[in-house]
Amino acid sequence: MSTMTPKQRVLKFLKGEEVDRPPIFSGMGNVVVPVLEKYEINFARAHRDPVLMAKAAAGMYREFGFECAVVPFDLGVEAEALGSVMNYYEDVEGLLYPTVKEKVIKTAEDVHIPDDIKNAGRIPVVTEAIRILRSELGDEVAIGTYILGPFTLAGQVKELDELFEESFLAPEKTNMLLDRLSEFIIKVFKVYKDAGADYFTLREMGGTSDVMSPKSFKSLIKPHLIKILAAMPRPNILHICGDTNSIIEDMKECGADAISVDQKNCLPETRKKLGHETIILGNFDPVKVLMQGKAEDVGPAAKGCITAGANAVWPGCDLWPEVPKKNMQALMDSLKSG
C-alpha cells in the first residue's frame, strides 16, 4: 500500500519526480453540490466568506479524496480588485457564479494597481481561505490557486467588443493594457504564495484558438504569458481552453511546469507535438462525462485520458457544481483501483 500523501503525490508529480500513480486533481474551480449540502454552505456567500470558501474546498478532499484543495471558485476576484463591480446573485435560486456587472477600464492608464494588494477586493478572502486550508490540510493535501491570464482578465475589466476591436486595429494599445495587467497578476500570485498556496495555475481562457488566431496569440498574448510564468511561484501550470493544438507548442515555450488542455484537444496530437518530457494535464469532460454521464462511464473516460497521452487525471475546465456524488466517487476510483 502506498505511503505517499496526496500532497506529496501532486507536488512530486508537478516537479517531474517519480510518483506511485498519477494524481487525480485540478488547479481550477472544483466544488460540487454534495459538498455544499453536507456542510450547509451557501454558494453565493462562499465567494466572500473565507471560512465557507475553505470549508467547501477542503470538503472535496474530505468527502471524495480529490487530491487538492483549490480556491477561489469564480473568475472575478482580480477584476473586482481592479474596480469592477460584481453581481453575487444572492437573491437568486439555484447556483450561479458571480459575474462582472460593471467594467471600469478602457485603457492601460485606467489600470490602477492597488498599493495594498493584500487588502484589495476579495483578495484577502482568498488569502485567508488559503491560510485556513494550510492550517487544516497543509501536511496532507496540496493547496492550489489560480489567476486569470492577462487577456482573459482584460475581458473582465474592459468591454469585450472594445477589447477585440482594439486587439485587431490597435494591438499596441492592447499590448500596453496586457503589460499593466501582467504586472498586477504577478503581484497577486506572490500574495497567494505568501499565504501558503502550494501550486499555481495561470488561466488564459481568452487566448484560445476558438477566439484568437494562432498568429495573434503568438504576437500579442504569448510574450505576456512568458513574462508572468517567469515570475510566478512554482510549480506552475498554464491552462487555455478550447482546441489549442494549433498553439500548443507556443504554450510550451511560455515556460510553465505543466500544460493543461481542455476536452476539445486531441490528446494524442498534443502529446506528439510536445514530446514525452512535457507534463500534460487533461482532459476529461467535466460536463458531458462527469456531470451528465453515467457513473460507469466516468472511470473509462478518465483512464482514457492517460492512455491518450495525459500524465494525470485532470478536468478540461472547472467542475460543474451539479456533479452527482456517484460520478465523483467513480472518478476517484478510476486510478486508485489500478
ZADOLO-223439 format. One record per residue (C-alpha): residue in three letters; x, y, z. Coordinates in steps of 0.1 Angstrom, whole numbers, plus 5000, padded with zeros to 4 digits. Layout:
<pts>
AlaXYZ/...
</pts>
This chain:
<pts>
Met500050005000/Ser501350354991/Thr502550575019/Met502650884997/Thr500251155008/Pro498151344982/Lys500251644988/Gln503451454981/Arg501951294951/Val500851614935/Leu503951824942/Lys506351554933/Phe504451494901/Leu504451864891/Lys508251874897/Gly508751584874/Glu509651334901/Glu508550974903/Val505150904920/Asp503350584928/Arg500450664905/Pro499050964885/Pro497351214908/Ile493651294904/Phe493351674910/Ser492852014895/Gly494152374896/Met490752524886/Gly487452564903/Asn486152244918/Val483352254943/Val480152034940/Val476652034954/Pro477151724976/Val479851904995/Leu477852234997/Glu474852045010/Lys476651835036/Tyr478452135051/Glu475452365047/Ile477452615026/Asn475552885008/Phe477352914974/Ala476753284970/Arg478253355004/Ala481253125000/His482853364975/Arg483053635002/Asp483553435033/Pro486953275038/Val485753025063/Leu483052895040/Met485452905010/Ala487952695028/Lys485352455041/Ala484052395006/Ala487552344992/Ala488552115019/Gly485251925015/Met486351804981/Tyr489151614997/Arg487351505028/Glu484351375010/Phe485851224979/Gly489651214983/Phe490051464955/Glu493751524958/Cys493851904962/Ala492152204978/Val491752494954/Val490452844959/Pro488853064948/Phe485852924928/Asp484953214905/Leu486753424879/Gly486153774892/Val488553814921/Glu491254004902/Ala488754214882/Glu487054324914/Ala490354424930/Leu490954644900/Gly487554814904/Ser485054604885/Val481654574902/Met480454214908/Asn476954054910/Tyr476853774935/Tyr473253664928/Glu472553624965/Asp468753664959/Val468553414930/Glu467553054935/Gly470052794922/Leu473752804918/Leu475153104898/Tyr478753204897/Pro479553574904/Thr479853784873/Val481154134865/Lys478254374861/Glu480154694857/Lys483554734840/Val485655044847/Ile488755014824/Lys489155134788/Thr492955194785/Ala496155094802/Glu496155424820/Asp492955324838/Val494655024855/His495455144890/Ile497254864908/Pro496254894945/Asp499055004968/Asp497854744993/Ile497054444971/Lys496754215001/Asn493554405011/Ala492154484977/Gly488654354969/Arg488253984977/Ile492053904976/Pro492053895015/Val489153645014/Val491253414992/Thr494453455012/Glu492653385045/Ala490953075029/Ile494452965019/Arg495753015054/Ile492852815068/Leu493452535044/Arg497152545052/Ser496452505089/Glu493852225084/Leu495252025055/Gly498652165048/Asp500651845057/Glu498251615038/Val496851795007/Ala498352034982/Ile496652374982/Gly496152524947/Thr495052864935/Tyr494653034901/Ile494553374884/Leu493253474850/Gly495853544823/Pro496153904812/Phe494053884780/Thr491253694799/Leu491453944827/Ala491354234802/Gly487954084791/Gln486754104827/Val487654474832/Lys487154614797/Glu484154574774/Leu484754264752/Asp483754424719/Glu486154714725/Leu488954474735/Phe488654254704/Glu488354554681/Glu491354724697/Ser493354394695/Phe492954384657/Leu493054754649/Ala495454894675/Pro497354594691/Glu499954834705/Lys497254974729/Thr496154624739/Asn499754534745/Met500154824769/Leu496954704788/Leu498254344790/Asp501554464802/Arg499954654830/Leu497654364839/Ser500654124839/Glu502354334865/Phe499254314887/Ile498953934881/Ile502553874892/Lys501954064924/Val498753874933/Phe500453544927/Lys503153644952/Val500453734978/Tyr498953384974/Lys502353224977/Asp503053415009/Ala499653295022/Gly500652935018/Ala499552804984/Asp501552514970/Tyr500952534933/Phe499652794909/Thr497652794876/Leu497553074851/Arg494253054832/Glu494353234798/Met490953114785/Gly490653414763/Gly493753314744/Thr492153004729/Ser492252944692/Asp488452944693/Val488753324698/Met492253444687/Ser494253334657/Pro497453154664/Lys499253444649/Ser497653694673/Phe498253454702/Lys501953444694/Ser502453814688/Leu500053964714/Ile499453714742/Lys502453484744/Pro505053744754/His503053844784/Leu502553474795/Ile506353424792/Lys506853734815/Ile504253614841/Leu505353254842/Ala509053354846/Ala508053554878/Met505253314891/Pro505853094921/Arg506452724912/Pro505252474904/Asn503052644879/Ile500652544852/Leu499352714821/His495752644811/Ile494052754779/Cys490552644769/Gly489452514736/Asp491352324709/Thr494852454715/Asn496852214693/Ser497452494668/Ile499252694696/Ile500352414719/Glu504052444710/Asp503852814718/Met502152734751/Lys505152504760/Glu507552784751/Cys505853014777/Gly507752814804/Ala505152664826/Asp506052344846/Ala502952174832/Ile500452234804/Ser496652194809/Val494352134780/Asp490652104778/Gln488451834764/Lys488451974728/Asn492151884724/Cys493151574706/Leu495551444733/Pro497551214710/Glu498251514688/Thr499151724718/Arg501551454731/Lys503151414696/Lys503751794693/Leu505051834729/Gly507151514732/His507451284761/Glu509151524786/Thr506351774789/Ile503851734817/Ile500351734802/Leu497251764824/Gly493951664809/Asn491351644799/Phe488151464808/Asp484951654800/Pro483651794833/Val480151844819/Lys479351564794/Val481351304813/Leu481451394850/Met478151584854/Gln475851444827/Gly477451104821/Lys476750764838/Ala478950664867/Glu480150354849/Asp481450564821/Val483550804842/Gly486350564851/Pro487050454815/Ala486950824803/Ala489550924830/Lys491750624822/Gly491350704785/Cys493051044791/Ile496150874804/Thr496150624776/Ala495850914751/Gly498751104765/Ala497951294797/Asn500251244827/Ala497551304853/Val493751284856/Trp492651654854/Pro489451814842/Gly489352014809/Cys487952314829/Asp486152384862/Leu484052114877/Trp480352204873/Pro478752214908/Glu475951974898/Val478251674896/Pro476451374911/Lys478051214941/Lys478350874925/Asn480151024895/Met482651204917/Gln483250874936/Ala483750694903/Leu486350944892/Met488350894924/Asp488150514920/Ser489350524884/Leu493050514891/Lys493050424928/Ser491750084918/Gly494650034893/
</pts>
